[in-house]
Amino acid sequence: MSTTGASADPLAALGSLPGVADSVESVRKFVDRVYGHRIMRRRSNEITGEAALRGARGSAALAGADWALEEVRRRTDFSGDDEARVVGAALRLTAEAGQLLSIWRQSPLRVLARLHLVAAAGGGEDVGRPRLAGETVEEPLIELPLPEADEVAGRLDGLSRLIIDGGSAPALVKAAVVHGEILALRPFRSHNGLVARAAERIVLVGSGLDPKSICPAEVGHAELGRAAYRAALDGYVSGTPEGMAAWIGHCGKAVELGARESTAVCEALQRGAA
């Protein structure tokens, strides 16, 4: 996304694209429904914990480790093969994201670096910093052309300014742009998808749309499927109004599906089945 142009608040301008207002309103209805569930008054911490687990599972599935939920719940060692490490990274990011809300509002780039450090869980010199010129990226799900390192740095700075400035854009629009921009740029040498989805969650929570983090968009992204995810991202990268609106709508549908998942958890708890 270009962060330059005539508009003083380009994110707010995205909110006026055809169909985006409808997506924003639909998401709000789904979120309000789960927050209004009677079980939330007594057991909201359980819903938050379950949403975190399911969100991590969904994010890992998109990164190529599509494990059953009960396997994620059962396992304690995630240091084995590549898939196990991906699931472990997703779980660590979910746990870390909630600790970074106040820092995000002041220094988004610091948070992104921290998220990558947590995901990579290693001490390599390329961990926790944007990639340098000539460095490659391991991100098998995303096959788009890779921006050069200097373009990455400039666009990250622009994104950071937009986040710090705040603006009047709906939370869904802000979250979708953060998510899409990280995927488009792939600023790190690995784990960009996991980091992008964790950042989306931070925006949704920090914006007040989902303050208890009970509407895991990662669940919805996984349910919609990898092909739809890539196709929607192509729209974002195109920069056209139609493509941007399609990406925001896709992210909105993911949030709705995450809210629906937690509504089902609430109902199961109410029946005493979980």
C-alpha positions, 0 to 999 in steps of 0.5 A, spaced: 500 500 500 502 506 498 502 511 504 503 517 500 498 521 496 493 527 497 489 524 503 491 526 510 488 519 512 489 514 507 486 509 511 480 512 512 479 513 505 479 506 504 473 505 509 469 509 503 471 503 498 465 500 495 463 494 500 467 496 505 462 499 510 458 493 509 464 489 511 465 493 517 458 493 520 457 486 519 463 484 523 461 489 528 454 485 529 458 478 529 463 481 534 457 484 538 453 477 538 459 473 542 460 479 547 453 479 548 453 471 550 451 470 557 457 465 558 461 471 557 459 474 563 462 469 568 467 465 563 470 470 559 477 468 561 476 461 558 473 464 552 479 468 551 484 462 552 480 457 547 480 463 542 488 464 543 489 456 542 484 456 536 487 462 533 494 459 533 492 453 530 489 457 524 495 461 523 499 455 523 495 451 518 496 457 513 503 456 514 503 449 512 502 445 519 495 444 519 494 440 525 488 437 529 486 442 535 486 436 540 493 435 537 495 442 538 492 442 545 495 435 547 502 437 545 508 440 550 514 439 545 514 443 539 521 442 538 521 436 533 520 437 526 518 443 521 511 442 522 512 442 530 516 448 530 511 452 526 505 450 531 510 452 537 512 459 533 504 460 532 503 459 540 508 463 542 506 469 538 499 468 540 501 468 548 506 474 546 501 479 542 497 481 548 503 483 552 505 488 546 499 493 546 501 499 549 508 498 545 504 497 539 501 504 539 508 508 540 513 503 536 510 498 531 516 497 528 519 495 535 513 490 536 514 487 529 521 486 531 519 482 537 514 478 534 519 476 529 524 474 535 519 470 538 517 466 532 524 465 530 526 463 537 533 463 535 539 467 535 541 468 528 543 475 526 538 476 521 532 475 527 528 480 529 530 485 524 528 487 517 532 483 511 538 486 508 539 487 500 540 480 497 537 476 503 532 471 501 526 470 504 523 463 506 515 464 505 512 458 501 505 460 501 506 467 498 509 467 491 508 474 490 515 478 487 519 480 493 520 488 494 527 490 495 530 491 502 530 499 501 522 499 499 521 495 505 524 500 509 520 506 506 514 502 506 515 500 514 516 507 516 510 509 512 506 504 515 509 506 522 507 513 521 500 511 520 499 507 526 502 512 530 498 517 527 491 513 529 486 516 524 479 515 524 479 508 519 475 503 522 479 497 526 477 492 520 481 497 515 487 498 520 488 491 521 487 488 514 492 494 512 497 492 517 496 484 515 496 485 508 502 490 508 507 485 512 505 479 507 506 484 501 513 486 504 515 480 507 520 484 511 523 478 515 527 472 512 522 467 515 515 467 519 512 473 515 505 470 515 505 468 522 507 475 524 502 478 520 497 475 523 499 476 530 499 483 528 492 483 525 490 480 532 494 486 536 490 491 532 483 488 533 484 488 540 488 494 541 483 498 537 477 496 542 473 492 536 475 485 540 478 487 547 478 481 550 481 477 544 475 472 543 474 473 535 480 469 532 481 472 525 486 466 524 481 461 525 477 464 519 483 465 515 484 458 515 477 456 514 477 460 508 483 456 505 490 458 503 487 459 495 482 464 497 487 467 502 492 468 496 487 471 491 485 476 496 492 478 498 493 479 490 488 484 490 491 488 496 498 488 492 494 490 486 493 497 489 486 498 486 480 500 489 477 493 488 483 489 490 483 493 496 476 492 498 476 485 496 482 484 501 479 488 507 472 484 505 476 477 506 479 479 513 472 481 515 469 475 513 475 471 517 473 475 523 466 473 523 468 466 522 473 467 528 467 470 532 462 464 530 467 459 533 467 463 539 460 463 539 460 456 539 465 455 544 460 459 549 454 455 547 458 448 548 460 451 555 453 453 557 451 446 555 456 443 560 459 440 554 466 443 554 
